[in-house]
C-alpha cells in the first residue's frame, strides 16, 4: 500500500523530476509532484511524493525531514487527506439566495 508524503519548503526552481530523483535514494517512488501557481507556473514551495510502501515512507521522513536541500530545510511528513471543498458562489465568494436576492456574506451587502 502506497503512502503519500507532504514535502514543504522546497526550492522554487525544483521540478517533478528533481523531487522524484531525490526520494528514489530511499525507496520506490510511485509519483512526485511539485505544486505550482496556476497563473505563473512557478513552484509554490511544496509538493507530494507517493512512496510504494510504509517502510520507504518512514525512511524518507527519517532521511529528509529537517535536512538541508539547496540551502532550504525540508519538511517531510505523511500527507493529510485533502479536505472537501464547499460550494462557492460567483467570484469565489460564499453566497446564498435570500428572498429572491443574493446575500453576499463576505461583504455584508445584498446583490441583485
Phi and psi in radians as a Rosetta constraint file:
Dihedral C 1 N 2 CA 2 C 2 CIRCULARHARMONIC -1.342 0.35
Dihedral N 2 CA 2 C 2 N 3 CIRCULARHARMONIC 2.745 0.35
Dihedral C 2 N 3 CA 3 C 3 CIRCULARHARMONIC -2.222 0.35
Dihedral N 3 CA 3 C 3 N 4 CIRCULARHARMONIC 2.241 0.35
Dihedral C 3 N 4 CA 4 C 4 CIRCULARHARMONIC -1.627 0.35
Dihedral N 4 CA 4 C 4 N 5 CIRCULARHARMONIC 2.251 0.35
Dihedral C 4 N 5 CA 5 C 5 CIRCULARHARMONIC -1.963 0.35
Dihedral N 5 CA 5 C 5 N 6 CIRCULARHARMONIC 2.489 0.35
Dihedral C 5 N 6 CA 6 C 6 CIRCULARHARMONIC -1.582 0.35
Dihedral N 6 CA 6 C 6 N 7 CIRCULARHARMONIC 2.351 0.35
Dihedral C 6 N 7 CA 7 C 7 CIRCULARHARMONIC -2.194 0.35
Dihedral N 7 CA 7 C 7 N 8 CIRCULARHARMONIC 1.972 0.35
Dihedral C 7 N 8 CA 8 C 8 CIRCULARHARMONIC -1.957 0.35
Dihedral N 8 CA 8 C 8 N 9 CIRCULARHARMONIC 2.887 0.35
Dihedral C 8 N 9 CA 9 C 9 CIRCULARHARMONIC 1.132 0.35
Dihedral N 9 CA 9 C 9 N 10 CIRCULARHARMONIC 0.674 0.35
Dihedral C 9 N 10 CA 10 C 10 CIRCULARHARMONIC -1.340 0.35
Dihedral N 10 CA 10 C 10 N 11 CIRCULARHARMONIC 2.637 0.35
Dihedral C 10 N 11 CA 11 C 11 CIRCULARHARMONIC -1.112 0.35
Dihedral N 11 CA 11 C 11 N 12 CIRCULARHARMONIC 2.593 0.35
Dihedral C 11 N 12 CA 12 C 12 CIRCULARHARMONIC -1.270 0.35
Dihedral N 12 CA 12 C 12 N 13 CIRCULARHARMONIC -0.226 0.35
Dihedral C 12 N 13 CA 13 C 13 CIRCULARHARMONIC -1.701 0.35
Dihedral N 13 CA 13 C 13 N 14 CIRCULARHARMONIC 0.101 0.35
Dihedral C 13 N 14 CA 14 C 14 CIRCULARHARMONIC -1.293 0.35
Dihedral N 14 CA 14 C 14 N 15 CIRCULARHARMONIC 2.552 0.35
Dihedral C 14 N 15 CA 15 C 15 CIRCULARHARMONIC -1.948 0.35
Dihedral N 15 CA 15 C 15 N 16 CIRCULARHARMONIC 2.945 0.35
Dihedral C 15 N 16 CA 16 C 16 CIRCULARHARMONIC -0.981 0.35
Dihedral N 16 CA 16 C 16 N 17 CIRCULARHARMONIC -0.736 0.35
Dihedral C 16 N 17 CA 17 C 17 CIRCULARHARMONIC -1.145 0.35
Dihedral N 17 CA 17 C 17 N 18 CIRCULARHARMONIC -0.706 0.35
Dihedral C 17 N 18 CA 18 C 18 CIRCULARHARMONIC -1.073 0.35
Dihedral N 18 CA 18 C 18 N 19 CIRCULARHARMONIC -0.762 0.35
Dihedral C 18 N 19 CA 19 C 19 CIRCULARHARMONIC -1.121 0.35
Dihedral N 19 CA 19 C 19 N 20 CIRCULARHARMONIC -0.776 0.35
Dihedral C 19 N 20 CA 20 C 20 CIRCULARHARMONIC -1.069 0.35
Dihedral N 20 CA 20 C 20 N 21 CIRCULARHARMONIC -0.802 0.35
Dihedral C 20 N 21 CA 21 C 21 CIRCULARHARMONIC -1.070 0.35
Dihedral N 21 CA 21 C 21 N 22 CIRCULARHARMONIC -0.710 0.35
Dihedral C 21 N 22 CA 22 C 22 CIRCULARHARMONIC -1.016 0.35
Dihedral N 22 CA 22 C 22 N 23 CIRCULARHARMONIC -0.774 0.35
Dihedral C 22 N 23 CA 23 C 23 CIRCULARHARMONIC -1.457 0.35
Dihedral N 23 CA 23 C 23 N 24 CIRCULARHARMONIC -0.272 0.35
Dihedral C 23 N 24 CA 24 C 24 CIRCULARHARMONIC -1.192 0.35
Dihedral N 24 CA 24 C 24 N 25 CIRCULARHARMONIC -0.281 0.35
Dihedral C 24 N 25 CA 25 C 25 CIRCULARHARMONIC -1.178 0.35
Dihedral N 25 CA 25 C 25 N 26 CIRCULARHARMONIC -0.363 0.35
Dihedral C 25 N 26 CA 26 C 26 CIRCULARHARMONIC -1.961 0.35
Dihedral N 26 CA 26 C 26 N 27 CIRCULARHARMONIC -0.135 0.35
Dihedral C 26 N 27 CA 27 C 27 CIRCULARHARMONIC 2.935 0.35
Dihedral N 27 CA 27 C 27 N 28 CIRCULARHARMONIC -3.108 0.35
Dihedral C 27 N 28 CA 28 C 28 CIRCULARHARMONIC -1.350 0.35
Dihedral N 28 CA 28 C 28 N 29 CIRCULARHARMONIC 2.181 0.35
Dihedral C 28 N 29 CA 29 C 29 CIRCULARHARMONIC -1.702 0.35
Dihedral N 29 CA 29 C 29 N 30 CIRCULARHARMONIC 2.182 0.35
Dihedral C 29 N 30 CA 30 C 30 CIRCULARHARMONIC -1.425 0.35
Dihedral N 30 CA 30 C 30 N 31 CIRCULARHARMONIC -0.763 0.35
Dihedral C 30 N 31 CA 31 C 31 CIRCULARHARMONIC -2.749 0.35
Dihedral N 31 CA 31 C 31 N 32 CIRCULARHARMONIC 2.736 0.35
Dihedral C 31 N 32 CA 32 C 32 CIRCULARHARMONIC -2.521 0.35
Dihedral N 32 CA 32 C 32 N 33 CIRCULARHARMONIC 2.281 0.35
Dihedral C 32 N 33 CA 33 C 33 CIRCULARHARMONIC -2.487 0.35
Dihedral N 33 CA 33 C 33 N 34 CIRCULARHARMONIC 2.165 0.35
Dihedral C 33 N 34 CA 34 C 34 CIRCULARHARMONIC -1.551 0.35
Dihedral N 34 CA 34 C 34 N 35 CIRCULARHARMONIC 2.273 0.35
Dihedral C 34 N 35 CA 35 C 35 CIRCULARHARMONIC -1.429 0.35
Dihedral N 35 CA 35 C 35 N 36 CIRCULARHARMONIC 2.259 0.35
Dihedral C 35 N 36 CA 36 C 36 CIRCULARHARMONIC -2.066 0.35
Dihedral N 36 CA 36 C 36 N 37 CIRCULARHARMONIC 2.736 0.35
Dihedral C 36 N 37 CA 37 C 37 CIRCULARHARMONIC -1.240 0.35
Dihedral N 37 CA 37 C 37 N 38 CIRCULARHARMONIC 2.288 0.35
Dihedral C 37 N 38 CA 38 C 38 CIRCULARHARMONIC -1.223 0.35
Dihedral N 38 CA 38 C 38 N 39 CIRCULARHARMONIC -0.433 0.35
Dihedral C 38 N 39 CA 39 C 39 CIRCULARHARMONIC -1.484 0.35
Dihedral N 39 CA 39 C 39 N 40 CIRCULARHARMONIC -0.744 0.35
Dihedral C 39 N 40 CA 40 C 40 CIRCULARHARMONIC -1.737 0.35
Dihedral N 40 CA 40 C 40 N 41 CIRCULARHARMONIC -0.370 0.35
Dihedral C 40 N 41 CA 41 C 41 CIRCULARHARMONIC 1.369 0.35
Dihedral N 41 CA 41 C 41 N 42 CIRCULARHARMONIC 0.003 0.35
Dihedral C 41 N 42 CA 42 C 42 CIRCULARHARMONIC -1.406 0.35
Dihedral N 42 CA 42 C 42 N 43 CIRCULARHARMONIC 2.558 0.35
Dihedral C 42 N 43 CA 43 C 43 CIRCULARHARMONIC -1.004 0.35
Dihedral N 43 CA 43 C 43 N 44 CIRCULARHARMONIC 2.509 0.35
Dihedral C 43 N 44 CA 44 C 44 CIRCULARHARMONIC -1.627 0.35
Dihedral N 44 CA 44 C 44 N 45 CIRCULARHARMONIC 0.060 0.35
Dihedral C 44 N 45 CA 45 C 45 CIRCULARHARMONIC 1.588 0.35
Dihedral N 45 CA 45 C 45 N 46 CIRCULARHARMONIC 0.181 0.35
Dihedral C 45 N 46 CA 46 C 46 CIRCULARHARMONIC -2.618 0.35
Dihedral N 46 CA 46 C 46 N 47 CIRCULARHARMONIC 2.901 0.35
Dihedral C 46 N 47 CA 47 C 47 CIRCULARHARMONIC -2.854 0.35
Dihedral N 47 CA 47 C 47 N 48 CIRCULARHARMONIC -3.037 0.35
Dihedral C 47 N 48 CA 48 C 48 CIRCULARHARMONIC -2.336 0.35
Dihedral N 48 CA 48 C 48 N 49 CIRCULARHARMONIC 2.409 0.35
Dihedral C 48 N 49 CA 49 C 49 CIRCULARHARMONIC -2.171 0.35
Dihedral N 49 CA 49 C 49 N 50 CIRCULARHARMONIC 2.258 0.35
Dihedral C 49 N 50 CA 50 C 50 CIRCULARHARMONIC -1.794 0.35
Dihedral N 50 CA 50 C 50 N 51 CIRCULARHARMONIC 2.018 0.35
Dihedral C 50 N 51 CA 51 C 51 CIRCULARHARMONIC -1.627 0.35
Dihedral N 51 CA 51 C 51 N 52 CIRCULARHARMONIC 2.627 0.35
Dihedral C 51 N 52 CA 52 C 52 CIRCULARHARMONIC -1.149 0.35
Dihedral N 52 CA 52 C 52 N 53 CIRCULARHARMONIC -0.545 0.35
Dihedral C 52 N 53 CA 53 C 53 CIRCULARHARMONIC -2.634 0.35
Dihedral N 53 CA 53 C 53 N 54 CIRCULARHARMONIC 2.973 0.35
Dihedral C 53 N 54 CA 54 C 54 CIRCULARHARMONIC -1.088 0.35
Dihedral N 54 CA 54 C 54 N 55 CIRCULARHARMONIC -0.675 0.35
Dihedral C 54 N 55 CA 55 C 55 CIRCULARHARMONIC -1.088 0.35
Dihedral N 55 CA 55 C 55 N 56 CIRCULARHARMONIC -0.741 0.35
Dihedral C 55 N 56 CA 56 C 56 CIRCULARHARMONIC -1.144 0.35
Dihedral N 56 CA 56 C 56 N 57 CIRCULARHARMONIC -0.704 0.35
Dihedral C 56 N 57 CA 57 C 57 CIRCULARHARMONIC -1.118 0.35
Dihedral N 57 CA 57 C 57 N 58 CIRCULARHARMONIC -0.787 0.35
Dihedral C 57 N 58 CA 58 C 58 CIRCULARHARMONIC -1.065 0.35
Dihedral N 58 CA 58 C 58 N 59 CIRCULARHARMONIC -0.727 0.35
Dihedral C 58 N 59 CA 59 C 59 CIRCULARHARMONIC -1.118 0.35
Dihedral N 59 CA 59 C 59 N 60 CIRCULARHARMONIC -0.696 0.35
Dihedral C 59 N 60 CA 60 C 60 CIRCULARHARMONIC -1.131 0.35
Dihedral N 60 CA 60 C 60 N 61 CIRCULARHARMONIC -0.741 0.35
Dihedral C 60 N 61 CA 61 C 61 CIRCULARHARMONIC -1.105 0.35
Dihedral N 61 CA 61 C 61 N 62 CIRCULARHARMONIC -0.816 0.35
Dihedral C 61 N 62 CA 62 C 62 CIRCULARHARMONIC -1.055 0.35
Dihedral N 62 CA 62 C 62 N 63 CIRCULARHARMONIC -0.737 0.35
Dihedral C 62 N 63 CA 63 C 63 CIRCULARHARMONIC -1.309 0.35
Dihedral N 63 CA 63 C 63 N 64 CIRCULARHARMONIC -0.706 0.35
Dihedral C 63 N 64 CA 64 C 64 CIRCULARHARMONIC -1.924 0.35
Dihedral N 64 CA 64 C 64 N 65 CIRCULARHARMONIC -0.365 0.35
Dihedral C 64 N 65 CA 65 C 65 CIRCULARHARMONIC -1.155 0.35
Dihedral N 65 CA 65 C 65 N 66 CIRCULARHARMONIC 2.106 0.35
Dihedral C 65 N 66 CA 66 C 66 CIRCULARHARMONIC 1.482 0.35
Dihedral N 66 CA 66 C 66 N 67 CIRCULARHARMONIC -0.026 0.35
Dihedral C 66 N 67 CA 67 C 67 CIRCULARHARMONIC -1.519 0.35
Dihedral N 67 CA 67 C 67 N 68 CIRCULARHARMONIC 2.613 0.35
Dihedral C 67 N 68 CA 68 C 68 CIRCULARHARMONIC -1.391 0.35
Dihedral N 68 CA 68 C 68 N 69 CIRCULARHARMONIC 2.347 0.35
Dihedral C 68 N 69 CA 69 C 69 CIRCULARHARMONIC -2.397 0.35
Dihedral N 69 CA 69 C 69 N 70 CIRCULARHARMONIC 2.033 0.35
Dihedral C 69 N 70 CA 70 C 70 CIRCULARHARMONIC 0.868 0.35
Dihedral N 70 CA 70 C 70 N 71 CIRCULARHARMONIC 0.846 0.35
Dihedral C 70 N 71 CA 71 C 71 CIRCULARHARMONIC 1.129 0.35
Dihedral N 71 CA 71 C 71 N 72 CIRCULARHARMONIC 0.401 0.35
Dihedral C 71 N 72 CA 72 C 72 CIRCULARHARMONIC -2.232 0.35
Dihedral N 72 CA 72 C 72 N 73 CIRCULARHARMONIC 2.348 0.35
Dihedral C 72 N 73 CA 73 C 73 CIRCULARHARMONIC -1.453 0.35
Dihedral N 73 CA 73 C 73 N 74 CIRCULARHARMONIC 1.955 0.35
Dihedral C 73 N 74 CA 74 C 74 CIRCULARHARMONIC -1.282 0.35
Dihedral N 74 CA 74 C 74 N 75 CIRCULARHARMONIC 2.618 0.35
Dihedral C 74 N 75 CA 75 C 75 CIRCULARHARMONIC -1.994 0.35
Dihedral N 75 CA 75 C 75 N 76 CIRCULARHARMONIC 2.143 0.35
Dihedral C 75 N 76 CA 76 C 76 CIRCULARHARMONIC -2.316 0.35
Dihedral N 76 CA 76 C 76 N 77 CIRCULARHARMONIC 2.147 0.35
Dihedral C 76 N 77 CA 77 C 77 CIRCULARHARMONIC -2.684 0.35
Dihedral N 77 CA 77 C 77 N 78 CIRCULARHARMONIC 2.996 0.35
Dihedral C 77 N 78 CA 78 C 78 CIRCULARHARMONIC -1.149 0.35
Dihedral N 78 CA 78 C 78 N 79 CIRCULARHARMONIC 2.277 0.35
Dihedral C 78 N 79 CA 79 C 79 CIRCULARHARMONIC -1.231 0.35
Dihedral N 79 CA 79 C 79 N 80 CIRCULARHARMONIC 2.444 0.35
Dihedral C 79 N 80 CA 80 C 80 CIRCULARHARMONIC -1.396 0.35
Dihedral N 80 CA 80 C 80 N 81 CIRCULARHARMONIC 2.664 0.35
Dihedral C 80 N 81 CA 81 C 81 CIRCULARHARMONIC -1.090 0.35
Dihedral N 81 CA 81 C 81 N 82 CIRCULARHARMONIC 2.540 0.35
Dihedral C 81 N 82 CA 82 C 82 CIRCULARHARMONIC -1.188 0.35
Dihedral N 82 CA 82 C 82 N 83 CIRCULARHARMONIC 2.273 0.35
Dihedral C 82 N 83 CA 83 C 83 CIRCULARHARMONIC -1.237 0.35
Dihedral N 83 CA 83 C 83 N 84 CIRCULARHARMONIC 2.565 0.35
Dihedral C 83 N 84 CA 84 C 84 CIRCULARHARMONIC -1.175 0.35
Dihedral N 84 CA 84 C 84 N 85 CIRCULARHARMONIC 2.482 0.35
Dihedral C 84 N 85 CA 85 C 85 CIRCULARHARMONIC -1.704 0.35
Dihedral N 85 CA 85 C 85 N 86 CIRCULARHARMONIC 2.338 0.35
Dihedral C 85 N 86 CA 86 C 86 CIRCULARHARMONIC -1.334 0.35
Dihedral N 86 CA 86 C 86 N 87 CIRCULARHARMONIC 2.974 0.35
Dihedral C 86 N 87 CA 87 C 87 CIRCULARHARMONIC -1.239 0.35
Dihedral N 87 CA 87 C 87 N 88 CIRCULARHARMONIC 2.568 0.35
Dihedral C 87 N 88 CA 88 C 88 CIRCULARHARMONIC -2.106 0.35
Dihedral N 88 CA 88 C 88 N 89 CIRCULARHARMONIC 2.559 0.35
Dihedral C 88 N 89 CA 89 C 89 CIRCULARHARMONIC -1.489 0.35
Dihedral N 89 CA 89 C 89 N 90 CIRCULARHARMONIC -2.909 0.35
Dihedral C 89 N 90 CA 90 C 90 CIRCULARHARMONIC -1.005 0.35
Dihedral N 90 CA 90 C 90 N 91 CIRCULARHARMONIC 2.332 0.35
Dihedral C 90 N 91 CA 91 C 91 CIRCULARHARMONIC 1.205 0.35
Dihedral N 91 CA 91 C 91 N 92 CIRCULARHARMONIC 0.328 0.35
Dihedral C 91 N 92 CA 92 C 92 CIRCULARHARMONIC 1.458 0.35
Dihedral N 92 CA 92 C 92 N 93 CIRCULARHARMONIC -0.036 0.35
Dihedral C 92 N 93 CA 93 C 93 CIRCULARHARMONIC -1.518 0.35
Dihedral N 93 CA 93 C 93 N 94 CIRCULARHARMONIC 2.495 0.35
Dihedral C 93 N 94 CA 94 C 94 CIRCULARHARMONIC -1.378 0.35
Dihedral N 94 CA 94 C 94 N 95 CIRCULARHARMONIC 2.234 0.35
Dihedral C 94 N 95 CA 95 C 95 CIRCULARHARMONIC -2.554 0.35
Dihedral N 95 CA 95 C 95 N 96 CIRCULARHARMONIC 2.934 0.35
Dihedral C 95 N 96 CA 96 C 96 CIRCULARHARMONIC -2.601 0.35
Dihedral N 96 CA 96 C 96 N 97 CIRCULARHARMONIC 2.690 0.35
Dihedral C 96 N 97 CA 97 C 97 CIRCULARHARMONIC -1.403 0.35
Dihedral N 97 CA 97 C 97 N 98 CIRCULARHARMONIC 2.317 0.35
Dihedral C 97 N 98 CA 98 C 98 CIRCULARHARMONIC -2.343 0.35
Dihedral N 98 CA 98 C 98 N 99 CIRCULARHARMONIC 1.954 0.35
Dihedral C 98 N 99 CA 99 C 99 CIRCULARHARMONIC 0.938 0.35
Dihedral N 99 CA 99 C 99 N 100 CIRCULARHARMONIC 0.720 0.35
Dihedral C 99 N 100 CA 100 C 100 CIRCULARHARMONIC 1.452 0.35
Dihedral N 100 CA 100 C 100 N 101 CIRCULARHARMONIC -0.119 0.35
Dihedral C 100 N 101 CA 101 C 101 CIRCULARHARMONIC -1.996 0.35
Dihedral N 101 CA 101 C 101 N 102 CIRCULARHARMONIC 2.755 0.35
Dihedral C 101 N 102 CA 102 C 102 CIRCULARHARMONIC -1.729 0.35
Dihedral N 102 CA 102 C 102 N 103 CIRCULARHARMONIC 2.173 0.35
Dihedral C 102 N 103 CA 103 C 103 CIRCULARHARMONIC -1.698 0.35
Dihedral N 103 CA 103 C 103 N 104 CIRCULARHARMONIC 2.150 0.35
Dihedral C 103 N 104 CA 104 C 104 CIRCULARHARMONIC -1.654 0.35
Dihedral N 104 CA 104 C 104 N 105 CIRCULARHARMONIC 1.778 0.35
Dihedral C 104 N 105 CA 105 C 105 CIRCULARHARMONIC -1.141 0.35
Dihedral N 105 CA 105 C 105 N 106 CIRCULARHARMONIC -0.546 0.35
Dihedral C 105 N 106 CA 106 C 106 CIRCULARHARMONIC -1.167 0.35
Dihedral N 106 CA 106 C 106 N 107 CIRCULARHARMONIC -0.691 0.35
Dihedral C 106 N 107 CA 107 C 107 CIRCULARHARMONIC -1.885 0.35
Dihedral N 107 CA 107 C 107 N 108 CIRCULARHARMONIC -0.040 0.35
Dihedral C 107 N 108 CA 108 C 108 CIRCULARHARMONIC 1.162 0.35
Dihedral N 108 CA 108 C 108 N 109 CIRCULARHARMONIC 0.600 0.35
Dihedral C 108 N 109 CA 109 C 109 CIRCULARHARMONIC -2.405 0.35
Dihedral N 109 CA 109 C 109 N 110 CIRCULARHARMONIC 2.813 0.35
Dihedral C 109 N 110 CA 110 C 110 CIRCULARHARMONIC -1.589 0.35
Dihedral N 110 CA 110 C 110 N 111 CIRCULARHARMONIC 2.523 0.35
Dihedral C 110 N 111 CA 111 C 111 CIRCULARHARMONIC -2.197 0.35
Dihedral N 111 CA 111 C 111 N 112 CIRCULARHARMONIC 2.499 0.35
